[in-house]
Structure formats: structure tokens, C-alpha cells
Amino acid sequence: MTTFEQMKFGPLGEAIEAAMPTSEADPIGVWAASLSLYSAAISRRVRTEDRRPVVIWTVLAGRSAIGRKGYALGTATAILSRSIGGFIHTRKRSGVASGPSLVDMLSGLELDTMGAEGGIDGRCILLEEEWAAVLKTQKKCSKFSTLFRTAWDGKPISNRTKKDGLQSVAQPLLGFHAHITPGEWGKYVSSSEALGGSYNRLLPVLVERSKMLPYNNKWDLPDTSAIKEAYEWALEEDRVMRFSAEAGERFDEIRALVEDRMAELPELLASYMERSSEQVQRVAAVLSATEMTEEISRDAVEAAWNFVSFSMASVEKLVKDAASNNEGAKPMKTPEDLIRDVLKRYGGTAKSSDLLRPLWGKLNAAALKEAVEGMDDVETWTEKSAGRGAPSIMYRLIEDQGEEAKAKVIDIDALRGKTKPTQNPPVPTNIFEGLI
């Protein structure tokens, strides 16, 4: 499992590491909260190369009391109080549970700063320490999810009211950080919203208490002057964060890893990963900004990838636990189980095209071939079509026919004159095992 040591970076990482001996929080939880707070604070002037916002939205998922979610946010706030404390104090909001109220809040912040010396400032950080309660209300508003997603994208959002007419925010600057228990996640984070893209803008992380300290313990806060200096640098002028050549190459490798992994996962789990690449870019941009440079280094990309991959591993556990714990819910099926189910539907034998049709959104042709290569109970061969079309790839389920029948698996690559092992190594339980 990825550790905090692998994802910490720059003066922010050093400050959190120095503060941890006197905090009971999970260091990765403190890291997540700090990234949300700091990214929202610098979002007014800092952008990625493609002009996207750098806001990082995080969720701490941990059991009540022993998860120490509040400790994590408290530690992060204490560390950042000397550098961005004014932003947190004046721009912190909570309880926003409808689309119109979200637009009204952000629009109001812009109106309040019209004519100010520094110009319009619509920055905001939503801190939902009882996120489950807010989620219940949000479900009643059909507009919230769409506007929420659009705000993360940094695109214009608007709402029309009878009293005020059209309210609009041309460039939302919305930060977000929330707390939830794993049980509440399963109850209120719906599959339909996840498939619609509402939750792939978030980086959830599982947290737990790091240690037990005496009741009279007091935080020993480190020197954070480097963070303050970096914050002032970020707000001096517009900053465009660009990859170095080496960082760009590593980023492309990560994009390919993410997309390959998505092709292998059930659709619901894959839906949480759809923006993992951009999440890496945003985190790396924020980390580089803490070092007062507009060039994103390979080390920053690596640290960002370690954090994002930890989040995706957390999502995997949250989703699978929710599926197994919900009353009447069926456990998520593996690609191999899905293939067996469809073959049974076709009487045990099916063409590749027929097999892929009901698996659309879960497996593509490459993922199907890879899964079948590791299945002892499915044989495959090519069969010439009656017309002039290309040969069909056929699949047959071998059931209860003994080891001799199962051994007669036809390897497609062998038919093409290639030599290749007939079985793949075991698929790792953790979806990110081996990627880092």
C-alpha cells in the first residue's frame, strides 16, 4: 500500500511530516485536507497549461471517532493558518445542498469583491464535515450534480430566479473537502451518480487514527514560512503550470496505465477513474507551485500519482464493501464471471461480437481476449464465415467435462504461429498493485 512518505513533496509535505508526532490524525488525511485548502486558495491565479483550474477536491472516509477525520482537517488548518488562514476564515462555507444555492453563493462572493483593489475574487472552500447529511438533501435537487461537476471543470455556471433574474459565474473557483463514514458512503453515494460522473471529480481517501496521544497533548507546529512565501508567489501574477519534458513523458505513461486499467474494471469502478489523469496533473501543479516554479517536475508527477492511486485503491474498497454490505445487493462480478454468464445465455458457445454486445461498457475486445487467456474453462478458436467476411473468433464454455476436456483450450496466438504462455499471472486484488 502506498505510504505518505511516497506522496509527500515540497515544503507542504515537510511541514505535515514535522507536525505528525503531535497529531493523532492519519498523515494521508492531513495531506488530502491540506491539498484541498491550499489548491482552493491559489486557484485565483494558478492554472494548468490547458487553462483548467487546479482545485483538488478530497473526501476523508473513516469510521466515527477512530477515523480521526476532524483531527486531519484540524491539523491541516493549523499548519496552513499562518499562510492562508485569512482565506480559510473568510471563504469557508458549508451546507450548500442545491444547484441554485451553489450559484448564488459563488455569484455573491464575486459581487462582494467588485471594485476591490485586487479585483473580483470568487474563491470559496466548501467544508462538509457531515457530508452524508448534505448528500441526502442534494438528491432532491436535479440541478446540483450538473452544476457541481461543471464548477470543478472551471466552466461557467448559471441559474435563473424570479427575483434576481439570471445569476451566472463565468469562472467558478470552488474548493471542496468533506468527511464521511464508509457505511454512509455505501448508503448515500449512489451508483447512478457515480456513472454520471459526479464522483470522479473527488479524491476519496480511507483514513484511520495514526496513534493515541495523552489528553493534554498540544500541537507542535513547524515553521511554515516557506509555504507562506510560496502562497504569496502564487498570488503575485497569473501562473501557468507546464510539464517539463521528463514530467510530460511520465504523465503520458500514467495516462496509458489508467486507461488500460479502466478497460479491465467493471463499469462502476471504472467510472471513478475517468479523471484520474487530470487529478494527477492538478496535484502535481499544486505541488510545484509550493516550490515557486511554473515547471512541473517528474518528482511532482510521481508524488501526485502516488496520492491519486491511493485514492483509487480507497474507492475500490469503499465500492466493493458497499456492494457486499447493502441488503440485497449482489457482489460485483469479475470479468471472468461476466464472460461465463453471457456464454451460458448463448448455450455455452458464442462469437466474439455476440459475446461483447451484452458486455458493452464493461469489457472491450482486448480485455475480453486477455481475460479468456487466463480461464481454464473457456476454449477459443477461429471459424471461417460463410461469406467473404473476416473469420469469427469463437468462444465455448467447458463445464463439468473433466480435466482432459479443459486442457483442450485452443490458443489464438498459437494458431497464428506465435508462441505464448497460455495463462496470465494472477490478477492483483488491489487495482493499482504493480502500477507504482
C-alpha positions in Angstrom: 0.0 0.0 0.0 1.2 3.5 -0.8 2.5 5.4 2.2 2.6 9.1 3.0 6.4 9.0 2.5 5.8 8.2 -1.2 3.4 11.1 -1.8 4.8 13.9 0.3 6.5 16.7 -1.6 8.0 20.2 -1.1 7.5 22.5 1.9 3.9 21.4 2.4 4.9 17.7 2.7 7.8 18.6 5.1 5.5 20.7 7.3 3.0 17.8 7.6 5.7 15.3 8.4 7.1 17.6 11.1 3.6 18.1 12.7 2.7 14.4 12.8 4.3 13.5 16.1 1.8 15.6 18.0 -1.3 14.7 15.9 -3.4 11.6 16.1 -4.6 12.1 12.5 -3.7 9.9 9.5 -0.9 11.7 7.7 -2.5 10.9 4.3 -5.8 12.5 5.7 -3.8 15.6 6.6 -2.2 15.6 3.2 -5.6 15.4 1.5 -7.1 18.2 3.5 -4.1 20.4 3.0 -4.2 19.9 -0.8 -7.8 20.9 -0.9 -7.3 24.0 1.2 -4.1 25.2 -0.5 -5.3 24.5 -4.0 -8.5 26.5 -3.4 -6.5 29.3 -2.0 -4.2 29.6 -5.0 -6.9 28.9 -7.7 -7.4 32.6 -8.4 -4.1 33.0 -10.3 -2.8 29.5 -10.9 -3.9 27.4 -13.9 -2.8 24.3 -15.7 -1.3 24.5 -19.2 -4.8 23.9 -20.8 -6.2 26.7 -18.6 -8.0 24.4 -16.3 -8.4 25.1 -12.5 -6.0 23.5 -10.0 -8.6 22.9 -7.3 -8.3 19.4 -5.7 -11.5 18.0 -4.1 -10.9 15.4 -1.4 -13.1 13.3 0.9 -11.9 11.6 4.1 -13.7 8.3 4.6 -13.2 6.8 8.1 -15.2 5.3 10.9 -16.6 7.7 13.5 -14.1 8.6 16.2 -11.3 6.2 15.2 -11.0 7.6 11.7 -9.8 11.0 13.2 -11.2 12.9 10.2 -11.7 16.0 12.2 -8.1 15.8 13.6 -6.8 15.6 10.0 -8.7 18.8 8.9 -7.7 20.5 12.2 -4.0 19.6 11.7 -4.1 20.8 8.1 -5.8 24.1 9.1 -3.3 24.7 11.9 -0.4 24.1 9.6 -1.8 26.5 6.9 -3.2 29.1 9.3 0.0 31.3 9.1 -0.1 31.3 5.3 -3.7 31.0 4.1 -5.6 31.5 7.3 -7.3 34.6 6.1 -8.7 32.7 3.1 -10.0 29.8 5.2 -11.6 32.2 7.7 -13.4 34.4 5.1 -14.1 31.9 2.3 -15.2 28.8 4.2 -18.8 27.7 3.6 -20.9 24.6 4.3 -24.3 23.1 3.9 -24.8 24.0 0.2 -27.3 21.4 -0.9 -28.9 22.7 -4.1 -27.7 23.9 -7.5 -29.3 27.4 -7.2 -27.7 27.9 -3.8 -24.3 26.9 -5.2 -24.6 29.5 -8.0 -26.0 32.1 -5.6 -23.1 31.6 -3.1 -20.3 31.9 -5.8 -22.0 34.8 -7.5 -22.4 36.6 -4.2 -18.7 36.2 -3.4 -17.9 37.8 -6.8 -20.3 40.7 -6.2 -18.9 41.4 -2.8 -15.4 42.0 -4.3 -16.5 44.1 -7.3 -14.4 47.3 -7.3 -12.0 45.9 -4.7 -8.3 46.8 -5.2 -7.3 43.3 -6.1 -10.2 42.8 -8.5 -13.1 40.3 -8.4 -12.4 37.3 -6.1 -14.8 34.4 -6.2 -12.7 31.8 -4.4 -14.5 29.5 -1.9 -13.8 26.3 0.0 -16.8 24.1 0.9 -16.0 22.2 4.0 -18.6 19.5 4.7 -17.7 17.7 7.9 -21.1 16.0 7.9 -21.3 15.3 4.2 -23.9 12.5 4.5 -26.5 14.9 5.8 -25.9 17.2 2.9 -26.0 14.4 0.3 -29.5 13.5 1.5 -30.7 17.0 0.6 -28.7 17.3 -2.6 -30.6 14.2 -4.0 -33.7 16.3 -4.0 -32.2 18.9 -6.4 -31.9 17.8 -10.0 -29.5 20.6 -10.9 -26.9 20.2 -8.2 -24.9 17.4 -9.7 -24.5 19.1 -13.1 -23.6 22.4 -11.6 -21.2 20.8 -9.1 -19.4 18.9 -11.9 -19.2 22.0 -14.1 -17.7 24.1 -11.3 -14.8 21.5 -10.9 -14.3 21.9 -14.7 -14.0 25.6 -14.3 -16.7 26.3 -16.8 -19.5 28.9 -16.5 -22.5 28.0 -14.3 -25.7 29.9 -14.0 -29.2 29.9 -12.6 -32.3 32.0 -13.3 -34.6 33.1 -10.5 -37.8 35.1 -10.5 -36.4 37.7 -8.0 -32.9 38.3 -9.3 -33.1 37.1 -12.9 -30.1 35.3 -14.3 -27.2 34.6 -11.9 -24.0 33.5 -13.5 -20.4 32.7 -12.6 -18.1 32.9 -15.6 -15.1 31.1 -13.9 -16.0 29.2 -10.7 -13.3 29.0 -8.1 -14.7 26.3 -5.9 -12.7 24.2 -3.5 -14.2 21.2 -1.7 -13.3 18.9 1.2 -15.7 16.5 3.0 -15.9 13.8 5.7 -18.0 10.6 5.6 -18.0 7.1 7.2 -17.6 4.0 4.9 -21.2 3.0 5.9 -22.6 6.3 4.9 -20.7 6.1 1.6 -22.5 2.9 0.7 -25.8 4.4 1.6 -25.7 7.9 0.0 -23.1 7.8 -2.8 -25.3 6.3 -5.4 -24.1 4.2 -8.4 -26.2 6.2 -10.8 -24.5 9.4 -9.7 -21.1 7.7 -10.0 -21.8 6.5 -13.5 -22.9 10.0 -14.4 -19.5 11.4 -13.4 -20.4 13.2 -10.2 -17.8 11.5 -8.0 -14.8 11.1 -10.4 -14.0 14.8 -9.6 -13.4 13.7 -6.0 -10.4 12.0 -4.4 -11.7 9.9 -1.5 -9.1 8.5 0.9 -9.6 5.9 3.7 -8.2 7.2 7.0 -7.7 5.9 10.5 -6.0 7.1 13.7 -2.2 7.1 13.5 -1.6 7.0 17.2 -3.1 7.7 20.7 -1.7 10.7 22.5 -2.3 12.0 26.1 -5.5 14.0 26.6 -3.4 17.2 27.3 -1.4 16.9 24.1 -0.8 20.1 22.2 0.1 20.5 18.5 3.7 21.4 17.9 3.5 23.4 14.7 6.5 23.5 12.4 8.0 26.5 10.7 5.7 27.2 7.7 7.4 30.4 6.3 8.3 28.5 3.0 4.6 27.8 2.5 3.7 31.4 3.1 6.3 32.6 0.7 5.0 30.2 -1.9 1.4 31.4 -1.4 2.4 35.0 -1.9 4.3 34.0 -5.1 1.3 32.2 -6.4 -0.9 35.3 -6.0 1.5 37.8 -7.4 0.6 37.2 -11.0 -1.1 34.6 -13.3 0.8 31.3 -13.2 0.5 28.7 -15.9 1.8 25.3 -14.8 3.6 23.3 -17.5 5.2 19.9 -17.6 8.9 19.6 -18.1 9.8 17.2 -20.9 10.6 14.4 -18.5 7.5 15.0 -16.4 5.4 15.0 -19.6 6.7 11.6 -20.6 5.9 10.2 -17.2 2.4 11.7 -17.3 1.8 10.0 -20.7 2.8 6.7 -19.1 0.4 7.2 -16.3 -2.4 8.1 -18.7 -1.9 4.8 -20.5 -1.8 2.8 -17.2 -5.0 4.4 -16.1 -6.8 3.7 -19.4 -5.6 0.1 -19.6 -6.8 -0.5 -16.0 -10.2 1.1 -16.8 -10.7 -1.3 -19.7 -10.3 -4.2 -17.3 -12.6 -3.0 -14.5 -16.4 -3.2 -14.1 -18.1 -0.1 -15.4 -19.0 1.2 -11.9 -15.4 1.1 -10.6 -14.0 2.5 -13.9 -16.3 5.5 -13.6 -14.4 6.7 -10.6 -11.2 6.6 -12.5 -12.2 8.7 -15.6 -10.4 11.8 -14.4 -7.5 10.2 -12.6 -5.0 11.6 -15.2 -6.3 15.2 -14.8 -6.2 14.7 -11.0 -2.5 13.8 -11.2 -1.9 16.9 -13.3 -3.7 19.1 -10.8 -2.0 17.7 -7.8 1.4 17.9 -9.5 0.7 21.5 -10.5 -0.2 22.5 -6.9 2.9 20.7 -5.5 5.1 22.5 -8.0 3.5 25.8 -7.0 4.6 25.2 -3.4 8.2 25.3 -4.7 7.5 28.5 -6.5 8.0 27.2 -10.0 5.7 27.0 -13.0 7.5 24.0 -14.4 6.0 20.7 -13.1 8.8 18.2 -12.4 8.8 14.5 -12.8 9.2 14.1 -9.0 6.0 16.2 -8.5 4.1 14.0 -11.0 5.4 10.8 -9.2 4.2 12.2 -5.8 0.9 13.2 -7.3 0.4 9.7 -8.9 1.1 8.0 -5.6 -1.6 10.1 -3.9 -4.2 9.6 -6.7 -3.5 5.9 -6.9 -4.0 5.6 -3.1 -7.3 7.4 -3.6 -8.4 5.0 -6.3 -7.5 2.0 -4.1 -9.6 3.6 -1.4 -12.5 3.9 -3.8 -12.2 0.2 -4.8 -12.5 -0.8 -1.2 -15.4 1.6 -0.5 -17.4 0.5 -3.5 -16.8 -3.2 -3.0 -17.6 -3.0 0.7 -20.8 -1.1 -0.1 -21.9 -3.7 -2.6 -21.4 -6.5 -0.2 -22.9 -4.7 2.8 -26.1 -3.3 1.2 -29.1 -5.5 1.9 -30.0 -7.5 -1.2 -27.0 -6.1 -3.1 -25.1 -8.5 -5.3 -21.3 -8.6 -5.1 -19.5 -7.0 -8.1 -18.6 -9.7 -10.7 -15.2 -10.2 -12.1 -14.7 -10.0 -15.9 -14.3 -13.8 -15.9 -17.7 -14.3 -14.2 -19.4 -11.9 -16.6 -18.0 -13.9 -19.6 -19.3 -17.2 -18.1 -22.7 -15.7 -17.6 -23.0 -14.5 -21.2 -21.8 -17.8 -22.6 -24.4 -19.6 -20.6 -27.0 -17.3 -22.0 -25.9 -18.3 -25.5 -26.0 -22.0 -24.7 -22.3 -22.2 -24.0 -20.9 -21.1 -27.4 -20.8 -17.6 -28.9 -18.9 -15.4 -31.4 -16.8 -12.6 -30.2 -19.2 -10.0 -31.5 -22.2 -11.7 -29.8 -20.2 -12.0 -26.5 -19.2 -8.3 -26.5 -22.6 -6.9 -27.1 -24.1 -7.6 -23.6 -20.7 -6.7 -22.1 -20.6 -3.2 -23.6 -19.2 -0.7 -21.1 -17.6 -3.5 -19.1 -15.2 -5.2 -21.4 -13.7 -4.4 -24.9 -12.3 -6.9 -27.4 -8.7 -6.6 -25.9 -9.9 -7.0 -22.3 -12.1 -10.0 -23.4 -9.2 -11.7 -25.0 -6.9 -11.1 -22.1 -9.5 -12.4 -19.6 -10.2 -15.6 -21.6 -6.5 -16.4 -21.9 -6.4 -16.9 -18.1 -9.6 -19.0 -18.0 -9.2 -22.8 -17.9 -12.9 -23.4 -18.6 -13.2 -21.4 -21.9 -11.8 -22.5 -25.2 -11.4 -20.3 -28.3 -10.8 -20.8 -32.0 -11.3 -19.0 -35.3 -14.0 -20.0 -37.7 -14.4 -19.0 -41.3 -17.6 -17.2 -42.2 -19.9 -18.4 -44.9 -19.4 -15.2 -47.0 -16.3 -13.1 -47.6 -16.1 -11.6 -44.2 -13.2 -12.0 -41.8 -13.1 -15.2 -39.7 -15.0 -15.1 -36.5 -13.4 -15.7 -33.1 -15.4 -18.3 -31.2 -15.7 -19.0 -27.5 -17.0 -22.1 -25.8 -17.6 -22.7 -22.1 -16.3 -26.0 -20.9 -18.4 -27.2 -17.9 -18.2 -30.5 -16.0 -16.2 -32.2 -18.7 -13.2 -33.2 -16.6 -9.6 -32.1 -16.8 -9.0 -33.7 -20.2 -11.6 -31.5 -21.8 -10.5 -28.4 -20.1 -7.0 -29.0 -21.3 -8.1 -28.7 -24.9 -8.0 -24.9 -24.9 -7.1 -23.6 -28.3 -4.8 -20.6 -28.2 -5.5 -17.9 -30.9 -1.8 -16.8 -31.0 -0.7 -20.4 -31.4 -3.0 -20.7 -34.4 -1.3 -17.6 -35.9 2.2 -19.2 -35.5 3.1 -17.4 -32.3 4.3 -18.9 -29.1 2.9 -17.5 -25.9 2.1 -18.8 -22.4 -1.5 -19.9 -22.2 -2.1 -18.4 -18.8 -1.6 -14.9 -17.4 -0.2 -14.3 -13.9 -2.9 -13.8 -11.2 -4.8 -10.5 -11.4 -3.8 -8.5 -8.3 -6.6 -7.8 -5.7 -5.6 -4.1 -5.5 -6.4 -2.5 -8.8 -3.3 -0.4 -8.5 -0.9 -3.1 -7.4 2.2 -3.0 -9.6 1.4 0.3 -11.2 3.6 2.4 -8.8 
